[in-house]
Amino acid sequence: MAQHDKCIATLKCQLGNIEVPPGFQSNNGCVNYTVPSKEGLQVVPQYVRRLSNGKVEMLAGREAEESVYVIQLYLTPNYSSPSAEPMPPWFLQLLYGPSAGFNVLTLASYALDQWAVYTEVLCYRENNEEHRIIETEVAELTTRLAVLQE
């Protein structure tokens, strides 16, 4: 472990004093996507900034005046388990229930190291809202059709 720390210290010395750009933070494994560097390589971004809509701004962190890349975060599917387990009722209540429970869930998912979880929670809620609106429209149209047929 000491040799590993020494190697990291040596590499940091070779890079020089790198300052975090204003508004950004060190990636620290929060985002595992890659961005192109000026050398033409695909690298994991050194600095990231979370946006409120589930997107992330990323900088390669190799030199000044770099391009900022923006992506939408998604969770990577896990195909290693043989079957999906149903979500517990308490989780569904937080996800689809009143705003207070949903706010607790979003705050908890926002604090996680894996930022894509927060984005997925927002997507589930948005999809549920759209589903509810479409169901309401279908019910209204069905009622109007029944009235017109009489």
Residue pairs with C-beta under 8 A, 6 or more apart in sequence:
18 46
18 61
20 26
20 47
21 47
21 59
23 49
24 47
24 48
24 49
24 57
24 59
25 47
25 48
25 49
26 46
26 47
26 48
27 44
27 45
27 46
27 47
27 48
27 58
28 113
29 113
30 48
30 113
30 114
30 115
31 44
31 45
31 48
31 56
31 58
31 71
31 73
31 115
32 44
33 44
33 45
33 58
33 71
34 42
34 43
34 44
34 45
35 42
35 43
35 44
35 45
35 58
35 59
35 60
35 69
36 42
36 43
36 60
37 43
37 60
37 62
38 60
38 62
38 63
38 66
39 62
43 60
43 62
45 58
45 59
45 60
45 61
45 69
46 59
46 60
46 61
46 62
47 58
47 59
47 61
48 56
48 57
48 58
48 59
49 56
49 57
49 58
50 56
50 115
51 57
51 70
54 72
54 73
54 118
54 119
54 122
54 123
55 70
55 71
55 72
55 73
56 70
56 71
56 73
56 115
57 68
57 69
57 70
58 68
58 69
58 70
58 71
59 66
59 68
59 69
60 66
72 119
73 115
73 116
73 118
73 119
74 116
74 119
74 120
75 114
75 116
75 117
75 119
75 120
76 116
87 95
91 105
93 101
94 101
94 102
94 104
94 105
95 102
95 105
95 121
95 124
95 125
95 128
96 102
96 125
96 128
102 125
105 121
106 118
106 121
106 122
109 117
109 118
109 121
110 118
112 118
